[in-house]
């Protein structure tokens, strides 16, 4: 039997049940966990929020525009400062995926936030 944890892949956008402490809209997240760790019950995620023009020069907010492959209805911001772990049980529905370029930009923003680019 395939568990939900194995079905959640890097680069996918999911609707989740995030705790109220996360500042985002709709519980949308981008999964950044390596697919090599797909059997783990938790996933590393970057929440999406509504894009604001003032984020244009904020390096940890990565713009993700609506497209047929990602399922988003509004321009969104992947907020690398809110990177966290989330149980696979809180993942409700996959809506799409980010492009390889968007994923790379999100990963680079997370690296910057946690100091790996120092």
C-alpha positions as CSV (number, residue, x, y, z in Angstrom):
1,X,0.0,0.0,0.0
2,X,1.3,3.4,-0.9
3,X,1.2,5.9,1.9
4,X,0.3,9.6,1.4
5,X,3.8,10.5,2.5
6,X,5.3,8.7,-0.5
7,X,2.9,10.5,-2.9
8,X,4.1,14.0,-1.8
9,X,7.0,15.1,-4.1
10,X,9.5,18.0,-4.2
11,X,8.3,21.0,-6.1
12,X,4.6,20.2,-5.7
13,X,2.0,22.7,-4.5
14,X,-0.5,21.4,-1.9
15,X,-3.4,22.7,0.0
16,X,-2.7,21.9,3.7
17,X,-4.1,22.3,7.1
18,X,-1.4,24.6,8.5
19,X,-1.6,25.8,12.1
20,X,-3.1,29.3,12.6
21,X,0.3,30.6,13.6
22,X,1.5,30.6,10.0
23,X,0.8,33.9,8.2
24,X,-0.4,32.7,4.8
25,X,-3.6,32.4,2.9
26,X,-5.3,29.3,2.0
27,X,-2.8,26.8,3.4
28,X,-0.9,26.5,0.1
29,X,2.6,25.3,0.4
30,X,5.5,24.3,-1.9
31,X,7.2,21.0,-0.9
32,X,11.0,21.3,-0.8
33,X,11.9,17.9,0.9
34,X,14.2,15.7,-1.3
35,X,12.4,12.9,-3.0
36,X,15.1,10.6,-1.5
37,X,13.4,11.1,1.8
38,X,9.8,10.5,0.5
39,X,9.2,7.8,3.1
40,X,9.5,10.2,6.0
41,X,6.2,11.2,7.6
42,X,7.0,14.9,7.7
43,X,7.8,17.2,4.7
44,X,9.8,20.4,4.6
45,X,7.6,23.2,3.1
46,X,7.6,26.8,2.2
47,X,4.2,28.5,2.6
48,X,2.6,30.6,-0.1
49,X,0.9,33.9,0.6
50,X,-0.6,36.7,-1.6
51,X,2.1,38.6,-3.5
52,X,2.5,42.3,-2.8
53,X,4.4,44.7,-4.9
54,X,6.6,45.7,-2.0
55,X,8.0,42.1,-2.1
56,X,9.7,42.8,-5.4
57,X,13.1,43.5,-3.7
58,X,12.7,41.1,-0.8
59,X,15.1,38.2,-1.5
60,X,13.3,35.6,0.6
61,X,9.9,36.2,-1.0
62,X,9.8,34.3,-4.3
63,X,7.2,35.3,-6.8
64,X,5.1,32.4,-8.2
65,X,2.6,33.5,-11.0
66,X,-0.6,31.5,-11.8
67,X,-0.2,29.0,-14.6
68,X,-2.0,25.9,-15.9
69,X,0.6,23.6,-14.2
70,X,0.5,25.1,-10.7
71,X,-3.2,25.5,-10.0
72,X,-2.8,29.0,-8.4
73,X,-5.4,31.7,-9.0
74,X,-3.4,34.6,-7.8
75,X,0.2,35.8,-7.9
76,X,1.7,34.3,-4.8
77,X,4.9,34.7,-2.7
78,X,6.8,31.7,-1.4
79,X,8.1,33.0,1.9
80,X,11.4,31.3,2.7
81,X,11.4,32.8,6.2
82,X,8.5,30.6,7.1
83,X,10.2,27.3,6.0
84,X,9.0,24.6,8.3
85,X,8.1,20.9,8.7
86,X,4.6,19.6,8.3
87,X,3.1,16.1,8.8
88,X,2.0,14.4,5.7
89,X,-1.4,13.9,7.5
90,X,-1.9,17.7,7.1
91,X,-1.7,17.6,3.3
92,X,-5.2,17.7,1.8
93,X,-4.9,18.1,-2.0
94,X,-2.2,18.5,-4.6
95,X,-3.0,21.4,-7.0
96,X,0.1,21.5,-9.1
97,X,3.8,22.2,-9.1
98,X,6.3,25.0,-9.5
99,X,8.8,25.1,-12.4
100,X,12.4,23.9,-11.9
101,X,13.5,27.5,-12.0
102,X,11.0,28.6,-9.4
103,X,12.0,25.7,-7.1
104,X,15.6,26.6,-7.5
105,X,14.9,30.2,-6.5
106,X,12.9,29.0,-3.5
107,X,15.7,26.7,-2.4
108,X,18.3,29.4,-2.8
109,X,16.1,31.8,-0.7
110,X,15.9,29.1,2.1
111,X,19.7,28.7,1.9
112,X,20.1,32.4,2.3
113,X,17.6,32.5,5.3
114,X,19.4,29.7,7.2
115,X,22.9,31.1,6.4
116,X,24.2,28.4,4.0
117,X,25.3,31.1,1.5
118,X,27.6,32.8,4.0
